[in-house]
Amino acid sequence: MSEKKGSLSINSENIFPIIKKWLYSDHDIFFRELVSNGCDAITKLKKLEMMGEAEIADDEEFKIQILANPKEKTLTFIDNGLGMTADEVDEYINQIAFSGAEAFLEQYKDKTSEDQIIGHFGLGFYSAFMVADRVTIETLSYKKDAKAVLWDCEDGMDFTMSDSDKADRGTKITLYLNDDSVEFANIFKAKEILDKYCSFMPVEIFVSDPSAEPEYQTIMEEELTDKDTVIEHIVEPAKTEEKEKEDGTKETVEVEPEKKKVKILKRPVSISDTTPLWTKHPNECTEEEYREFYHKVFLDYKEPLFWIHLNMDYPFNLKGILYFPKINTEYESIEGTIKLYNNQVFIADNIKEVIPEFLMLLKGVIDCPDLPLNVSRSALQNDGFVKKISDYITKKVADKLSGMCKTDKEEYEKYWDDISPFIKFGCLKDTKFCEKMSDYVLFKNLDDKYLTFKECLEENKDKHENTIFYTNDPVQQSQYVNMFKAEGIDAVVLKDAIDQPFISQLEQKNENVKFVRIDADLNDSFTEEISEDELKDATEKLTETFKKALNRDQLDVKVQKIKDEKVSSMITVSEESRRMQDMMKMYGMSGMDPAMFGGSGETLVLNANNALVKYILANPEGENTDIMCKQLYDLAVISHTPLNPESMTAFIERSNKILEILSEK
């Protein structure tokens, strides 16, 4: 054909600033776009061949080659797909976004927000101009008698089209990188980006540096393939050793046969796993394969607890694997990664429209070819359809978990401590998930037995109807735990930060049910009766004595006859007040007085049955009364919460002093 010149057919001064500044926020995205185009060209050719509209050699291997040449400052993308004719280049390349360029430019040329929906305008190829001042295309169509075409565009707008001497079918795109983007011609950088976006493309991808010295490797001759280029034949002599004969003389014998080796050009290795695990049927996958895939994709040295393989063909196509990772909630943040793919092309991590929020705590991959993506693949369209995908994923996770609990509760219980934060967060965030999982949420009691919500209510029904007692730190609150055990009253362990909002939700959904921490109050189960006169007199005297010893104007003292005489003092905080304090800490208001918000603060409970309390009551002005009051108060605090540094220092000094007093006596 005769050479053709022109300007790209768009009604705008320049579309490329829009592409650079708005459409694609990450400059390395052009790798994904150009490789995806190559994959599409190969996929389309295969379909045409199946329909009898194209001929492909039986032994042809489809692949995409990427040449990163740092010396020439170029990147070249080569595919052996269906290629293009001159007319197709004119239509698909020269008329940028021919399906709606004018509307696109008019609506979005001044926009900087990515919240707008763009639609499909076929602009993927032009992401190349984010990094290149000049781009060339050499292409030869699969069509009979087609002529090869060379397209050359410089500075973003003006192009030339002419005949090319390209002899093999497919497309070769060369990017002449600008000075700010030469890093992309580094083979290691190229592999890093391709690993991010193209690890699971359905076509093999090979990367090389044509300017580098060729690499060689040595293999056994029988391992040769037709593709290997033999550089040198190597014969490794047989190994020998000396052996002593019966007559005492020695002889040399062969101990290994002669080995024939060859030196070949190093075999190229595809960076793409063309059949990732999620594309297979669950019955075809082994446990070892699931674990290997997890380690490879998420670079997590720990073993996953278990996984859910999603495999759906109707009413939409969706496949994927979701892993429940083992998390040490004391030291690690609960933050997962769900990688979203579209036809094995990586789109992004944790896209909230597709992945339910609570599942973003997990790790996994989801591939949905039916996703209605915008041209930059960074946002989704068609909210109704996307919501159905999200609902399906939620349902499959709930079905897997509830099914595990019903069919193998013992195994489910083994996982519970690790998966409970995920499930509780899901119940807080997703109503449908909560409805499905409500009967399968477990609570571990003081004897390490797992109970459902209904079973927890049954445990204390005779003594405390509709009340579930709990501890958030069985070690710190061991004094209270022992008292509960002694009275045969059960409590559950709720250690995680998610537990407080979760039990609040349960209380809202079950109006008569209350969760009460074991250090909130001492009820009649733990105490004996005391006359009103005796109680009033003891309370007044002990309050004044302790106020004076502790040098405090305000102190809430409660005197009770606790059955366990060994218990001298305790701290209780009402459930409402403690929750208010927790909320204030969450919002950075810990320095404020809880009383301002209706909280009554802490109460010092003194046991009228204890010998030390009796001594203080009988000797308010005694020589050692002050030191005993301070010690009893700190002991009460320690059973409730850790002492602050100043109080701990004073407590240790005082303990030493008490020991000195005892030793002198």
C-alpha positions as CSV (number, residue, x, y, z in Angstrom):
1,M,0.0,0.0,0.0
2,S,1.0,3.6,-0.4
3,E,2.3,5.4,2.7
4,K,-0.5,7.0,4.7
5,K,-0.1,9.9,7.0
6,G,-2.5,11.7,9.3
7,S,-3.5,12.7,12.7
8,L,-5.4,10.5,15.1
9,S,-9.1,11.0,14.6
10,I,-10.4,12.6,17.8
11,N,-11.9,15.9,18.5
12,S,-9.6,17.0,21.2
13,E,-6.2,18.7,21.4
14,N,-4.7,15.7,23.0
15,I,-6.2,12.6,24.5
16,F,-2.9,11.4,26.1
17,P,-2.8,13.8,29.0
18,I,-6.2,12.4,30.0
19,I,-4.9,8.9,29.8
20,K,-1.8,9.8,31.8
21,K,-3.4,11.9,34.5
22,W,-6.8,10.4,34.9
23,L,-7.5,7.1,33.3
24,Y,-4.5,5.1,34.5
25,S,-3.2,6.2,37.9
26,D,-0.4,3.6,37.9
27,H,2.1,4.0,35.0
28,D,3.2,0.4,35.1
29,I,-0.4,-0.6,34.1
30,F,0.6,-0.5,30.4
31,F,2.2,-3.9,30.8
32,R,-1.1,-5.4,31.7
33,E,-2.9,-3.7,28.9
34,L,-0.5,-4.7,26.1
35,V,-0.1,-8.3,27.4
36,S,-3.9,-8.6,27.7
37,N,-4.3,-7.4,24.1
38,G,-1.9,-10.0,23.0
39,C,-3.8,-12.7,24.9
40,D,-7.0,-11.5,23.4
41,A,-5.5,-11.8,19.9
42,I,-4.4,-15.3,20.5
43,T,-7.8,-16.3,22.1
44,K,-9.7,-14.9,19.2
45,L,-7.6,-16.7,16.7
46,K,-8.1,-20.0,18.5
47,K,-11.9,-19.5,18.4
48,L,-11.8,-18.6,14.7
49,E,-9.8,-21.8,14.1
50,M,-12.4,-23.9,15.9
51,M,-15.1,-22.3,13.7
52,G,-13.1,-23.2,10.6
53,E,-12.4,-19.6,9.7
54,A,-8.6,-19.7,10.3
55,E,-5.8,-22.2,9.9
56,I,-3.2,-22.9,12.5
57,A,-0.4,-25.4,12.3
58,D,-0.8,-28.4,14.6
59,D,2.5,-27.9,16.3
60,E,2.2,-24.1,16.8
61,E,2.8,-22.9,20.3
62,F,1.1,-19.7,21.3
63,K,3.0,-17.2,23.4
64,I,3.8,-13.6,24.2
65,Q,7.4,-12.4,24.1
66,I,8.5,-9.3,25.9
67,L,11.9,-7.9,25.0
68,A,13.3,-5.4,27.5
69,N,16.3,-3.6,25.9
70,P,18.0,-1.2,28.3
71,K,20.6,-0.2,25.7
72,E,18.0,0.8,23.1
73,K,15.6,2.1,25.8
74,T,12.8,0.0,24.2
75,L,10.2,-2.4,25.3
76,T,8.8,-4.8,22.6
77,F,5.6,-6.9,23.0
78,I,5.2,-9.7,20.4
79,D,2.2,-12.1,20.1
80,N,1.4,-14.7,17.4
81,G,-2.3,-14.0,17.5
82,L,-4.7,-13.0,14.7
83,G,-2.9,-9.8,13.7
84,M,-4.5,-6.9,11.9
85,T,-5.0,-5.7,8.3
86,A,-4.4,-2.1,7.2
87,D,-8.1,-1.4,7.4
88,E,-8.3,-2.8,10.9
89,V,-5.3,-0.7,12.0
90,D,-7.1,2.3,10.5
91,E,-10.3,1.5,12.4
92,Y,-9.0,0.3,15.7
93,I,-5.9,2.4,16.1
94,N,-6.2,5.6,14.2
95,Q,-9.8,6.3,15.3
96,I,-9.1,6.3,19.0
97,A,-12.1,5.0,21.0
98,F,-14.1,5.0,17.8
99,S,-17.2,3.7,19.7
100,G,-17.6,6.9,21.7
101,A,-14.4,9.1,21.8
102,E,-16.2,12.3,21.4
103,A,-18.7,11.7,24.2
104,F,-15.8,10.5,26.4
105,L,-13.6,13.5,25.8
106,E,-16.5,15.9,26.2
107,Q,-17.6,14.4,29.5
108,Y,-14.2,13.6,31.1
109,K,-11.4,15.8,29.7
110,D,-11.6,18.1,32.7
111,K,-12.3,15.4,35.3
112,T,-9.8,14.3,37.9
113,S,-12.1,12.0,40.0
114,E,-12.0,8.2,39.4
115,D,-15.5,7.8,40.7
116,Q,-17.1,8.4,37.3
117,I,-18.1,5.5,35.1
118,I,-16.5,5.6,31.7
119,G,-17.7,2.5,29.8
120,H,-15.7,0.5,27.3
121,F,-13.9,2.7,24.8
122,G,-11.0,0.4,23.8
123,L,-8.3,2.7,25.1
124,G,-6.0,0.0,26.5
125,F,-3.4,0.2,23.8
126,Y,-2.9,3.9,24.3
127,S,-1.7,3.4,27.9
128,A,1.7,2.8,26.1
129,F,1.9,6.6,25.6
130,M,2.2,7.1,29.3
131,V,5.8,5.9,29.1
132,A,6.7,6.2,25.4
133,D,7.3,9.2,23.1
134,R,7.1,6.9,20.1
135,V,5.2,3.7,19.5
136,T,5.4,1.4,16.4
137,I,3.1,-1.5,15.5
138,E,4.1,-4.2,13.0
139,T,1.3,-6.6,12.3
140,L,0.3,-9.3,9.8
141,S,-3.3,-10.6,9.8
142,Y,-4.2,-14.3,9.7
143,K,-6.4,-13.5,6.7
144,K,-5.4,-15.0,3.3
145,D,-3.3,-12.8,1.2
146,A,-3.1,-10.1,3.9
147,K,-0.2,-7.7,3.8
148,A,1.9,-6.7,6.8
149,V,1.5,-3.2,8.1
150,L,3.8,-0.8,9.9
151,W,2.2,1.9,12.0
152,D,4.4,4.6,13.5
153,C,3.2,7.3,15.9
154,E,5.4,9.9,17.5
155,D,4.6,12.6,20.1
156,G,1.2,11.2,20.7
157,M,-0.8,12.4,17.6
158,D,0.8,12.2,14.2
159,F,1.2,8.8,12.6
160,T,2.4,7.1,9.4
161,M,1.2,3.8,8.0
162,S,3.1,1.8,5.4
163,D,3.9,-1.7,4.2
164,S,6.0,-3.9,6.4
165,D,8.3,-6.8,5.7
166,K,7.0,-8.8,8.7
167,A,6.6,-12.4,7.6
168,D,5.0,-14.1,10.5
169,R,1.4,-13.7,11.7
170,G,0.7,-11.6,14.8
171,T,1.6,-8.2,16.2
172,K,4.8,-6.6,17.4
173,I,4.5,-3.4,19.4
174,T,7.6,-1.5,20.2
175,L,7.7,1.3,22.8
176,Y,10.5,3.9,22.6
177,L,10.6,4.9,26.3
178,N,10.8,8.5,27.3
179,D,13.6,9.6,29.7
180,D,11.3,9.4,32.8
181,S,10.4,5.7,32.0
182,V,13.6,4.0,31.0
183,E,13.4,1.9,34.2
184,F,10.8,-0.2,32.5
185,A,13.4,-1.5,30.0
186,N,15.2,-3.2,32.9
187,I,14.4,-7.0,32.7
188,F,14.1,-7.3,36.5
189,K,11.7,-4.4,36.7
190,A,9.7,-5.9,33.8
191,K,9.5,-9.3,35.5
192,E,8.4,-7.6,38.8
193,I,5.5,-5.8,37.1
194,L,4.5,-8.9,35.0
195,D,4.5,-11.0,38.2
196,K,2.1,-8.5,39.7
197,Y,-0.4,-8.3,36.8
198,C,0.2,-11.3,34.5
199,S,1.2,-14.2,36.7
200,F,-1.8,-16.2,35.7
201,M,-2.5,-15.1,32.1
202,P,-3.9,-18.0,29.9
203,V,-1.0,-17.7,27.5
204,E,2.7,-18.3,28.2
205,I,4.7,-15.1,28.6
206,F,8.5,-15.0,28.1
207,V,10.8,-12.1,29.0
208,S,14.3,-11.5,27.8
209,D,16.9,-8.9,27.3
210,P,18.2,-9.0,23.7
211,S,21.2,-6.8,24.6
212,A,22.5,-9.3,27.2
213,E,24.9,-12.1,26.7
214,P,23.1,-15.4,26.1
215,E,22.9,-17.8,29.1
216,Y,23.8,-21.5,28.8
217,Q,23.1,-24.6,30.8
218,T,24.3,-28.2,30.8
219,I,21.9,-31.1,30.7
220,M,21.9,-34.9,30.1
221,E,21.7,-35.8,26.5
222,E,18.5,-37.8,26.9
223,E,16.8,-34.7,28.3
224,L,17.2,-32.8,25.0
225,T,14.1,-31.6,23.2
226,D,13.5,-30.4,19.7
227,K,13.5,-26.8,20.8
228,D,17.0,-27.0,22.4
229,T,19.9,-25.4,20.6
230,V,23.0,-27.5,21.3
231,I,26.1,-25.4,21.8
232,E,28.6,-28.1,22.8
233,H,28.7,-31.9,23.3
234,I,30.3,-32.9,26.6
235,V,31.4,-36.5,27.5
236,E,32.0,-37.0,31.1
237,P,34.4,-39.9,31.6
238,A,33.4,-42.8,33.7
239,K,34.7,-42.8,37.3
240,T,37.1,-45.5,38.3
241,E,38.6,-46.9,41.5
242,E,41.3,-49.4,42.5
243,K,40.3,-52.8,43.9
244,E,42.5,-55.5,45.4
245,K,42.4,-58.9,43.8
246,E,42.5,-62.3,45.5
247,D,46.2,-62.7,44.8
248,G,46.9,-59.4,46.5
249,T,47.5,-57.3,43.3
250,K,45.3,-54.3,42.4
251,E,43.2,-53.5,39.4
252,T,41.3,-50.4,38.1
253,V,37.6,-50.9,37.6
254,E,34.8,-48.6,36.4
255,V,32.2,-47.7,39.1
256,E,29.9,-45.5,37.0
257,P,29.1,-45.7,33.3
258,E,30.1,-42.9,30.9
259,K,27.7,-40.0,30.8
260,K,27.0,-37.9,27.8
261,K,26.0,-34.3,28.4
262,V,25.3,-31.3,26.2
263,K,25.6,-27.5,26.7
264,I,22.5,-25.7,25.4
265,L,21.1,-22.2,25.3
266,K,19.2,-21.7,28.6
267,R,15.6,-22.8,28.2
268,P,13.2,-19.9,28.5
269,V,10.8,-20.1,31.4
270,S,7.3,-18.6,31.2
271,I,6.4,-16.2,34.0
272,S,2.7,-17.1,33.5
273,D,1.0,-20.1,35.1
274,T,-1.6,-20.6,32.4
275,T,-3.8,-23.0,34.4
276,P,-3.9,-21.6,38.0
277,L,-5.4,-23.7,40.7
278,W,-8.7,-21.8,40.8
279,T,-9.4,-22.7,37.1
280,K,-9.5,-26.4,38.1
281,H,-12.4,-28.3,39.6
282,P,-12.0,-28.8,43.4
283,N,-12.0,-32.6,42.9
284,E,-8.8,-32.2,40.8
285,C,-6.9,-30.3,43.5
286,T,-4.9,-31.8,46.3
287,E,-4.3,-30.4,49.7
288,E,-0.6,-30.0,48.9
289,E,-1.5,-28.0,45.8
290,Y,-3.8,-25.7,47.8
291,R,-1.0,-25.0,50.3
292,E,1.7,-24.5,47.7
293,F,-0.6,-22.0,45.9
294,Y,-1.2,-20.1,49.1
295,H,2.5,-19.8,49.9
296,K,3.4,-18.8,46.3
297,V,0.7,-16.1,45.9
298,F,0.7,-14.6,49.4
299,L,4.3,-15.2,50.5
300,D,3.0,-16.4,53.9
301,Y,5.2,-19.0,55.6
302,K,2.4,-20.1,57.9
303,E,0.0,-22.8,56.8
304,P,-3.6,-21.7,56.1
305,L,-6.3,-23.2,58.4
306,F,-8.6,-24.3,55.5
307,W,-9.9,-22.9,52.3
308,I,-13.1,-22.5,50.2
309,H,-13.0,-23.3,46.5
310,L,-15.6,-21.2,44.6
311,N,-16.7,-22.7,41.3
312,M,-19.8,-21.3,39.6
313,D,-21.0,-21.2,36.0
314,Y,-24.6,-19.9,36.4
315,P,-26.1,-17.2,36.5
316,F,-22.5,-15.8,36.2
317,N,-19.1,-17.2,35.8
318,L,-17.0,-17.0,39.0
319,K,-14.1,-19.1,40.3
320,G,-11.7,-18.6,43.1
321,I,-10.1,-19.8,46.3
322,L,-10.6,-18.1,49.7
323,Y,-8.1,-19.0,52.5
324,F,-8.6,-18.6,56.2
325,P,-5.1,-17.7,57.5
326,K,-3.8,-18.4,61.0
327,I,-3.5,-15.1,62.8
328,N,-1.9,-14.3,66.1
329,T,-4.4,-11.5,67.0
330,E,-2.2,-10.4,69.9
331,Y,0.7,-9.4,67.7
332,E,-0.6,-9.2,64.1
333,S,-3.2,-7.0,62.5
334,I,-6.1,-8.8,60.9
335,E,-5.6,-7.6,57.3
336,G,-6.0,-9.9,54.4
337,T,-5.7,-9.7,50.6
338,I,-8.3,-10.7,48.1
339,K,-6.9,-10.5,44.6
340,L,-9.5,-9.9,41.9
341,Y,-9.0,-11.2,38.4
342,N,-10.9,-10.9,35.1
343,N,-10.2,-13.8,32.8
344,Q,-6.9,-14.5,34.7
345,V,-5.9,-10.8,34.3
346,F,-5.1,-9.2,37.6
347,I,-7.4,-6.2,38.3
348,A,-6.8,-5.0,41.9
349,D,-6.7,-6.1,45.5
350,N,-9.7,-5.8,47.8
351,I,-12.2,-4.2,45.5
352,K,-15.0,-3.5,48.0
353,E,-17.9,-3.7,45.5
354,V,-17.1,-7.3,44.8
355,I,-15.6,-8.5,48.0
356,P,-17.8,-8.3,51.1
357,E,-16.0,-6.1,53.6
358,F,-15.6,-8.8,56.3
359,L,-14.0,-11.2,53.8
360,M,-11.2,-8.7,53.2
361,L,-9.8,-10.2,56.4
362,L,-9.1,-13.4,54.4
363,K,-6.6,-14.1,51.7
364,G,-7.6,-15.4,48.3
365,V,-8.2,-15.0,44.6
366,I,-11.5,-14.4,42.8
367,D,-11.8,-14.6,39.0
368,C,-15.0,-13.3,37.4
369,P,-14.9,-12.9,33.6
370,D,-18.4,-11.3,33.7
371,L,-17.3,-8.3,35.8
372,P,-18.5,-5.1,34.2
373,L,-15.3,-3.1,34.4
374,N,-14.5,0.3,33.1
375,V,-11.8,0.8,30.6
376,S,-9.1,1.3,33.2
377,R,-10.4,-1.7,35.0
378,S,-10.2,0.3,38.2
379,A,-13.9,0.6,38.9
380,L,-17.1,-1.4,38.3
381,Q,-20.4,-0.7,36.6
382,N,-23.8,-2.3,37.0
383,D,-24.2,-2.2,40.8
384,G,-27.1,-4.8,40.7
385,F,-25.0,-7.4,39.0
386,V,-22.0,-6.8,41.2
387,K,-24.1,-7.0,44.3
388,K,-25.3,-10.5,43.2
389,I,-21.6,-11.6,42.9
390,S,-20.9,-10.2,46.4
391,D,-24.0,-12.0,47.8
392,Y,-23.0,-15.3,46.2
393,I,-19.5,-15.1,47.7
394,T,-21.0,-14.4,51.2
395,K,-23.4,-17.3,50.8
396,K,-20.7,-19.8,49.8
397,V,-18.5,-18.8,52.8
398,A,-21.5,-19.2,55.2
399,D,-22.5,-22.5,53.7
400,K,-18.9,-23.8,54.0
401,L,-18.6,-22.7,57.7
402,S,-22.1,-23.9,58.8
403,G,-21.6,-27.2,56.9
404,M,-18.3,-27.8,58.7
405,C,-20.0,-27.1,62.1
406,K,-22.9,-29.5,61.3
407,T,-20.9,-32.4,59.8
408,D,-17.6,-32.2,61.8
409,K,-18.1,-30.0,64.9
410,E,-14.9,-31.3,66.5
411,E,-12.8,-30.1,63.6
412,Y,-14.8,-26.8,63.5
413,E,-14.0,-26.3,67.2
414,K,-10.2,-26.7,66.5
415,Y,-10.4,-23.8,64.1
416,W,-12.7,-21.6,66.2
417,D,-10.3,-19.5,68.2
418,D,-8.5,-18.5,64.9
419,I,-11.6,-17.9,62.7
420,S,-13.9,-16.3,65.4
421,P,-12.7,-12.7,64.6
422,F,-13.6,-13.2,60.9
423,I,-17.0,-14.6,61.7
424,K,-17.9,-12.1,64.3
425,F,-16.8,-9.2,62.0
426,G,-18.9,-10.8,59.3
427,C,-22.0,-10.9,61.6
428,L,-21.5,-7.2,62.4
429,K,-21.1,-6.2,58.8
430,D,-23.4,-8.4,56.8
431,T,-27.0,-9.1,57.9
432,K,-27.5,-12.2,55.6
433,F,-24.2,-13.7,56.8
434,C,-25.2,-13.1,60.4
435,E,-28.6,-14.8,59.8
436,K,-26.9,-17.9,58.4
437,M,-24.2,-18.1,61.0
438,S,-26.1,-17.2,64.2
439,D,-26.4,-20.8,65.3
440,Y,-22.8,-21.6,64.5
441,V,-21.1,-18.9,66.5
442,L,-19.3,-20.6,69.5
443,F,-18.2,-19.4,72.9
444,K,-15.5,-21.1,74.9
445,N,-16.3,-21.4,78.6
446,L,-14.0,-21.6,81.6
447,D,-13.5,-25.4,81.1
448,D,-12.5,-24.9,77.5
449,K,-15.8,-26.3,76.3
450,Y,-17.4,-24.7,73.2
451,L,-21.0,-23.6,73.5
452,T,-23.5,-22.0,71.1
453,F,-25.3,-18.9,72.2
454,K,-28.4,-20.9,73.2
455,E,-26.3,-23.3,75.2
456,C,-24.7,-20.4,77.0
457,L,-28.1,-19.2,78.2
458,E,-29.0,-22.7,79.3
459,E,-25.8,-23.1,81.4
460,N,-26.8,-20.5,84.1
461,K,-30.5,-20.6,83.6
462,D,-31.2,-21.9,87.1
463,K,-29.3,-19.1,88.9
464,H,-29.1,-16.2,86.4
465,E,-31.7,-16.4,83.7
466,N,-30.9,-14.4,80.4
467,T,-27.4,-13.5,81.7
468,I,-24.1,-14.6,80.2
469,F,-21.0,-13.9,82.3
470,Y,-17.7,-13.4,80.5
471,T,-14.0,-12.7,81.2
472,N,-11.7,-10.9,78.8
473,D,-8.5,-12.0,80.6
474,P,-8.8,-15.2,82.7
475,V,-5.3,-14.8,84.1
476,Q,-5.7,-11.2,85.2
477,Q,-9.1,-11.9,86.5
478,S,-8.2,-15.3,88.0
479,Q,-9.6,-14.4,91.5
480,Y,-13.0,-13.8,90.0
481,V,-12.7,-16.9,87.8
482,N,-12.0,-19.1,90.9
483,M,-15.0,-17.6,92.7
484,F,-17.3,-18.4,89.8
485,K,-16.0,-21.9,89.5
486,A,-16.4,-22.5,93.3
487,E,-20.1,-21.5,93.0
488,G,-20.6,-23.6,89.9
489,I,-21.4,-20.5,87.8
490,D,-20.2,-20.6,84.2
491,A,-18.6,-17.8,82.1
492,V,-17.2,-17.5,78.6
493,V,-13.9,-16.2,77.5
494,L,-14.0,-13.1,75.2
495,K,-10.5,-11.9,74.5
496,D,-10.7,-10.2,71.1
497,A,-11.3,-6.5,70.5
498,I,-14.2,-7.5,68.1
499,D,-16.0,-9.2,71.1
500,Q,-17.4,-6.0,72.6
501,P,-19.3,-4.7,69.6
502,F,-20.3,-8.3,68.9
503,I,-21.9,-8.9,72.2
504,S,-23.6,-5.5,72.0
505,Q,-25.2,-6.7,68.7
506,L,-26.4,-9.9,70.3
507,E,-28.0,-7.9,73.2
508,Q,-29.8,-5.7,70.6
509,K,-31.1,-8.7,68.7
510,N,-32.1,-10.5,72.0
511,E,-33.7,-7.8,74.1
512,N,-33.8,-9.7,77.5
513,V,-30.2,-11.1,77.3
514,K,-27.3,-9.3,79.0
515,F,-23.6,-10.0,78.9
516,V,-21.9,-9.1,82.2
517,R,-18.2,-9.3,82.9
518,I,-17.3,-11.4,86.0
519,D,-15.8,-8.4,87.8
520,A,-18.8,-6.2,87.3
521,D,-20.5,-7.0,90.6
522,L,-20.8,-9.6,93.3
523,N,-24.3,-11.0,93.5
524,D,-26.0,-13.1,96.2
525,S,-24.3,-16.3,95.0
526,F,-21.0,-15.2,96.4
527,T,-22.1,-13.5,99.6
528,E,-23.8,-14.1,103.0
529,E,-26.4,-12.0,104.6
530,I,-25.4,-9.0,106.8
531,S,-27.7,-6.9,108.9
532,E,-28.4,-3.4,107.8
533,D,-27.1,-1.8,111.0
534,E,-23.8,-3.8,110.8
535,L,-23.5,-3.0,107.1
536,K,-24.1,0.7,107.6
537,D,-21.6,1.0,110.5
538,A,-18.9,-1.0,108.7
539,T,-19.3,0.9,105.5
540,E,-19.0,4.3,107.1
541,K,-16.0,3.4,109.2
542,L,-14.1,1.6,106.4
543,T,-14.9,4.4,103.9
544,E,-13.4,7.1,106.1
545,T,-10.4,4.9,107.0
546,F,-9.5,4.1,103.4
547,K,-10.1,7.7,102.2
548,K,-7.6,8.9,104.8
549,A,-5.0,6.2,104.0
550,L,-5.3,6.7,100.2
551,N,-5.6,10.5,100.5
552,R,-8.7,10.6,98.4
553,D,-11.8,12.7,98.7
554,Q,-14.0,10.4,96.6
555,L,-14.0,6.6,97.1
556,D,-16.9,4.3,96.5
557,V,-16.7,1.6,99.2
558,K,-19.0,-1.4,99.4
559,V,-18.8,-3.8,102.4
560,Q,-20.1,-7.4,101.8
561,K,-19.7,-10.8,103.6
562,I,-18.0,-12.8,100.8
563,K,-18.2,-16.5,101.4
564,D,-14.5,-17.0,100.7
565,E,-12.8,-15.6,103.8
566,K,-9.4,-15.6,102.0
567,V,-10.6,-12.8,99.7
568,S,-9.9,-9.5,101.4
569,S,-10.7,-6.9,98.7
570,M,-11.9,-6.6,95.2
571,I,-12.6,-3.9,92.5
572,T,-15.8,-4.0,90.6
573,V,-16.9,-1.8,87.8
574,S,-20.5,-1.9,86.5
575,E,-20.9,-3.3,83.0
576,E,-22.4,0.0,81.7
577,S,-19.7,2.1,83.2
578,R,-16.9,-0.2,82.0
579,R,-18.3,-0.2,78.4
580,M,-18.5,3.6,78.6
581,Q,-14.8,3.7,79.6
582,D,-13.9,1.3,76.8
583,M,-15.7,3.5,74.3
584,M,-13.9,6.6,75.6
585,K,-10.6,4.9,75.2
586,M,-11.5,4.0,71.7
587,Y,-12.2,7.6,70.8
588,G,-9.2,9.0,72.7
589,M,-11.2,10.3,75.7
590,S,-9.5,8.1,78.3
591,G,-8.5,11.1,80.4
592,M,-12.1,12.3,81.0
593,D,-14.2,11.4,84.0
594,P,-16.6,8.6,83.3
595,A,-19.1,10.2,85.7
596,M,-19.6,13.0,83.1
597,F,-21.3,10.4,80.9
598,G,-23.3,8.7,83.7
599,G,-20.6,6.1,84.6
600,S,-20.1,5.4,88.3
601,G,-16.4,4.3,88.0
602,E,-14.9,1.7,90.2
603,T,-16.1,0.3,93.6
604,L,-13.8,-1.0,96.3
605,V,-15.4,-4.2,97.7
606,L,-14.2,-5.1,101.2
607,N,-14.9,-8.6,102.7
608,A,-16.3,-8.3,106.2
609,N,-15.4,-12.0,106.7
610,N,-11.7,-11.4,106.1
611,A,-9.3,-11.1,109.1
612,L,-7.4,-8.1,107.6
613,V,-10.6,-6.1,107.0
614,K,-11.8,-7.0,110.5
615,Y,-8.5,-5.7,111.9
616,I,-8.8,-2.4,110.0
617,L,-12.4,-2.0,111.1
618,A,-11.4,-2.6,114.8
619,N,-8.2,-0.4,114.6
620,P,-8.9,2.6,112.3
621,E,-6.0,4.5,114.0
622,G,-3.7,1.6,114.3
623,E,0.0,1.8,113.8
624,N,-0.1,-0.2,110.5
625,T,-3.6,0.6,109.4
626,D,-2.5,3.0,106.6
627,I,-0.1,0.6,105.1
628,M,-2.6,-2.2,105.2
629,C,-5.3,-0.1,103.6
630,K,-3.0,0.9,100.7
631,Q,-1.9,-2.7,100.3
632,L,-5.5,-4.0,100.2
633,Y,-6.5,-1.4,97.7
634,D,-3.6,-2.3,95.4
635,L,-4.3,-6.0,95.8
636,A,-7.9,-5.3,94.7
637,V,-6.7,-3.4,91.7
638,I,-4.2,-6.1,90.7
639,S,-7.0,-8.7,90.6
640,H,-8.9,-6.4,88.2
641,T,-6.3,-4.7,86.0
642,P,-2.5,-4.1,85.9
643,L,-1.1,-1.3,88.1
644,N,0.3,1.7,86.5
645,P,4.1,2.1,86.8
646,E,4.0,4.6,89.8
647,S,1.5,2.4,91.7
648,M,3.5,-0.8,91.0
649,T,6.7,0.9,92.3
650,A,4.9,1.9,95.5
651,F,3.3,-1.5,95.8
652,I,6.7,-3.3,95.7
653,E,8.3,-0.9,98.2
654,R,5.3,-1.3,100.5
655,S,5.4,-5.1,100.2
656,N,9.1,-5.0,101.3
657,K,8.2,-2.8,104.2
658,I,5.4,-5.2,105.3
659,L,7.9,-8.1,105.2
660,E,10.3,-6.1,107.4
661,I,7.5,-5.5,109.9
662,L,6.7,-9.2,110.0
663,S,10.3,-10.2,110.4
664,E,10.8,-7.8,113.4
665,K,7.8,-9.3,115.1
